[in-house]
Amino acid sequence: MHRDEIDGITVTAAEARDHVAELEAERAVAEVTGVAEIHSYISDLDQELQVWRQLYVISAVTEIATLRGELFGVQVG
């Protein structure tokens, strides 16, 4: 997944966080097994990790703002 693919994706913050954890585990296994020496593989994995981390932050902030709006009303200004 690339940055330009973030638009239109609907995932919860929890789903995005779980996927980040899976990707981080995959990277750890790659380091231990030596697969991280394959530059194209690790580069793609790092890029995907970066995108999913951004998606996690976007999802979390959106969920917080939505909850705040539901609890206290929409902020204007």
N, CA, C and O of each residue as an XYZ file, in Angstrom:
308
protein
N       0.851     -1.174      0.000
C       0.000      0.000      0.000
C       0.893      1.232      0.000
O       1.915      1.287      0.684
N       0.480      2.214     -0.784
C       1.231      3.459     -0.880
C       0.402      4.589     -0.293
O      -0.805      4.453     -0.095
N       1.064      5.708     -0.018
C       0.387      6.856      0.604
C      -0.836      7.305     -0.166
O      -1.846      7.662      0.440
N      -0.771      7.298     -1.490
C      -1.899      7.774     -2.284
C      -3.103      6.846     -2.193
O      -4.187      7.194     -2.662
N      -2.929      5.675     -1.600
C      -4.024      4.735     -1.447
C      -4.778      4.915     -0.128
O      -5.776      4.231      0.101
N      -4.326      5.814      0.737
C      -4.982      6.025      2.026
C      -6.382      6.595      1.847
O      -7.307      6.197      2.555
N      -6.545      7.522      0.907
C      -7.857      8.126      0.683
C      -8.875      7.049      0.350
O      -8.649      6.211     -0.523
N      -9.978      7.081      1.043
C     -11.057      6.147      0.773
C     -10.990      4.869      1.590
O     -11.917      4.061      1.532
N      -9.931      4.663      2.344
C      -9.829      3.465      3.176
C     -10.523      3.738      4.503
O     -10.272      4.751      5.155
N     -11.383      2.834      4.884
C     -12.085      2.975      6.153
C     -11.690      1.827      7.066
O     -12.110      0.687      6.866
N     -10.884      2.136      8.064
C     -10.515      1.159      9.095
C     -10.588      1.866     10.433
O     -10.402      3.079     10.529
N     -10.859      1.095     11.447
C     -10.851      1.680     12.782
C      -9.401      1.833     13.236
O      -8.493      1.217     12.678
N      -9.205      2.656     14.245
C      -7.865      2.831     14.800
C      -7.345      1.500     15.332
O      -6.160      1.196     15.198
N      -8.216      0.720     15.926
C      -7.802     -0.580     16.468
C      -7.348     -1.513     15.351
O      -6.349     -2.217     15.499
N      -8.069     -1.523     14.241
C      -7.673     -2.362     13.106
C      -6.319     -1.920     12.547
O      -5.457     -2.749     12.255
N      -6.145     -0.619     12.404
C      -4.882     -0.090     11.884
C      -3.736     -0.406     12.845
O      -2.649     -0.787     12.411
N      -3.974     -0.251     14.140
C      -2.952     -0.559     15.150
C      -2.560     -2.034     15.080
O      -1.378     -2.370     15.151
N      -3.552     -2.910     14.941
C      -3.271     -4.341     14.851
C      -2.437     -4.664     13.611
O      -1.525     -5.489     13.667
N      -2.752     -4.011     12.496
C      -1.991     -4.253     11.274
C      -0.554     -3.748     11.415
O       0.382     -4.391     10.941
N      -0.384     -2.605     12.063
C       0.970     -2.093     12.321
C       1.745     -3.104     13.161
O       2.916     -3.367     12.888
N       1.111     -3.665     14.164
C       1.774     -4.660     15.017
C       2.180     -5.894     14.204
O       3.261     -6.445     14.408
N       1.317     -6.322     13.287
C       1.637     -7.468     12.433
C       2.839     -7.160     11.533
O       3.735     -7.988     11.369
N       2.842     -5.961     10.958
C       3.955     -5.567     10.087
C       5.259     -5.446     10.873
O       6.324     -5.820     10.381
N       5.172     -4.921     12.094
C       6.369     -4.822     12.937
C       6.896     -6.212     13.301
O       8.108     -6.423     13.360
N       5.991     -7.152     13.544
C       6.408     -8.527     13.828
C       7.062     -9.152     12.595
O       8.066     -9.855     12.704
N       6.490     -8.892     11.441
C       7.075     -9.389     10.197
C       8.488     -8.841      9.996
O       9.388     -9.559      9.562
N       8.666     -7.570     10.314
C       9.991     -6.950     10.166
C      10.981     -7.557     11.154
O      12.144     -7.776     10.816
N      10.528     -7.825     12.359
C      11.404     -8.442     13.362
C      11.846     -9.835     12.912
O      13.012    -10.199     13.069
N      10.934    -10.600     12.363
C      11.272    -11.934     11.856
C      12.267    -11.814     10.701
O      13.206    -12.602     10.595
N      12.051    -10.819      9.838
C      12.968    -10.606      8.713
C      14.372    -10.291      9.205
O      15.353    -10.744      8.616
N      14.474     -9.526     10.271
C      15.785     -9.187     10.837
C      16.481    -10.433     11.387
O      17.671    -10.640     11.153
N      15.739    -11.251     12.109
C      16.306    -12.433     12.756
C      16.720    -13.485     11.722
O      17.739    -14.157     11.883
N      15.927    -13.619     10.671
C      16.182    -14.671      9.687
C      17.122    -14.248      8.571
O      17.528    -15.075      7.755
N      17.470    -12.969      8.529
C      18.366    -12.500      7.486
C      17.669    -12.024      6.216
O      18.318    -11.553      5.283
N      16.358    -12.148      6.187
C      15.598    -11.714      5.018
C      15.690    -10.196      4.850
O      15.497     -9.670      3.754
N      15.980     -9.512      5.931
C      16.100     -8.046      5.872
C      17.249     -7.612      4.968
O      17.339     -6.442      4.597
N      18.119     -8.539      4.617
C      19.222     -8.225      3.705
C      18.730     -8.016      2.272
O      19.449     -7.464      1.439
N      17.510     -8.455      1.992
C      16.927     -8.252      0.660
C      16.355     -6.837      0.636
O      15.276     -6.574      1.167
N      17.101     -5.942      0.011
C      16.788     -4.510      0.057
C      15.371     -4.206     -0.443
O      14.660     -3.423      0.186
N      14.955     -4.793     -1.535
C      13.635     -4.481     -2.091
C      12.518     -4.910     -1.141
O      11.507     -4.221     -1.011
N      12.706     -6.049     -0.480
C      11.700     -6.547      0.454
C      11.568     -5.621      1.657
O      10.466     -5.198      2.008
N      12.695     -5.312      2.283
C      12.661     -4.497      3.501
C      12.221     -3.073      3.189
O      11.564     -2.432      4.010
N      12.576     -2.578      2.014
C      12.153     -1.245      1.606
C      10.630     -1.176      1.447
O       9.987     -0.233      1.908
N      10.069     -2.192      0.787
C       8.602     -2.248      0.631
C       7.917     -2.377      1.988
O       6.899     -1.733      2.240
N       8.477     -3.207      2.855
C       7.898     -3.410      4.183
C       7.948     -2.118      4.992
O       6.968     -1.758      5.645
N       9.073     -1.424      4.955
C       9.191     -0.153      5.682
C       8.220      0.890      5.147
O       7.636      1.657      5.913
N       8.050      0.913      3.829
C       7.108      1.868      3.228
C       5.680      1.542      3.670
O       4.915      2.444      4.012
N       5.323      0.266      3.664
C       3.991     -0.125      4.103
C       3.781      0.193      5.577
O       2.702      0.636      5.972
N       4.802     -0.029      6.383
C       4.722      0.317      7.808
C       4.463      1.803      7.993
O       3.624      2.194      8.804
N       5.178      2.628      7.249
C       4.999      4.076      7.358
C       3.569      4.486      6.996
O       2.965      5.312      7.682
N       3.038      3.918      5.936
C       1.675      4.251      5.508
C       0.666      3.816      6.561
O      -0.245      4.575      6.890
N       0.813      2.606      7.094
C      -0.138      2.120      8.084
C      -0.037      2.867      9.407
O      -1.036      3.025     10.109
N       1.152      3.323      9.751
C       1.286      4.161     10.944
C       0.543      5.480     10.750
O      -0.124      5.961     11.665
N       0.659      6.059      9.566
C      -0.074      7.299      9.271
C      -1.580      7.047      9.312
O      -2.337      7.850      9.856
N      -2.003      5.933      8.737
C      -3.426      5.594      8.745
C      -3.924      5.389     10.169
O      -5.053      5.764     10.487
N      -3.104      4.804     11.026
C      -3.461      4.616     12.430
C      -3.686      5.964     13.109
O      -4.683      6.144     13.808
N      -2.782      6.897     12.912
C      -2.911      8.224     13.524
C      -4.153      8.932     12.992
O      -4.924      9.505     13.762
N      -4.344      8.890     11.680
C      -5.512      9.538     11.077
C      -6.796      8.949     11.648
O      -7.716      9.686     12.001
N      -6.860      7.624     11.738
C      -8.060      6.959     12.264
C      -8.300      7.322     13.724
O      -9.434      7.590     14.121
N      -7.240      7.330     14.521
C      -7.386      7.636     15.951
C      -7.857      9.073     16.154
O      -8.761      9.324     16.951
N      -7.255     10.007     15.444
C      -7.649     11.414     15.584
C      -9.094     11.607     15.135
O      -9.851     12.341     15.771
N      -9.477     10.951     14.045
C     -10.850     11.057     13.557
C     -11.836     10.501     14.575
O     -12.887     11.096     14.814
N     -11.502      9.359     15.176
C     -12.389      8.772     16.181
C     -12.508      9.672     17.411
O     -13.597      9.824     17.966
N     -11.413     10.256     17.830
C     -11.446     11.167     18.984
C     -12.294     12.394     18.674
O     -13.119     12.802     19.491
N     -12.093     12.985     17.492
C     -12.860     14.176     17.114
C     -14.345     13.857     16.995
O     -15.189     14.659     17.394
N     -14.664     12.691     16.447
C     -16.067     12.285     16.311
C     -16.712     12.110     17.683
O     -17.826     12.580     17.910
N     -16.026     11.445     18.583
C     -16.554     11.257     19.933
C     -16.732     12.591     20.639
O     -17.747     12.824     21.295
N     -15.752     13.457     20.503
C     -15.853     14.770     21.134
C     -17.062     15.539     20.592
O     -17.787     16.185     21.348
N     -17.268     15.462     19.282
C     -18.416     16.128     18.676
C     -19.733     15.558     19.169
O     -20.695     16.295     19.385
N     -19.773     14.245     19.348
C     -20.994     13.610     19.849
C     -21.259     13.983     21.308
O     -22.412     14.146     21.708
N     -20.207     14.117     22.095
C     -20.366     14.424     23.501
C     -20.646     15.901     23.779
O     -21.475     16.234     24.626
N     -19.947     16.783     23.060
C     -19.992     18.206     23.394
C     -20.503     19.102     22.270
O     -20.545     20.322     22.425
N     -20.884     18.520     21.161
C     -21.359     19.299     20.031
C     -20.214     19.690     19.110
O     -19.042     19.667     19.488
N     -20.584     20.040     17.921
C     -19.603     20.379     16.899
C     -18.961     21.719     17.230
O     -19.652     22.676     17.578
N     -17.635     21.786     17.121
C     -16.901     23.021     17.345
C     -16.907     23.849     16.055
O     -16.638     23.318     14.978
N     -17.205     25.111     16.158
C     -17.237     26.001     15.001
C     -16.245     27.130     15.226
O     -16.185     27.732     16.298
N     -15.468     27.396     14.182
C     -14.583     28.561     14.283
C     -13.153     28.299     14.164
O     -12.347     29.226     14.238
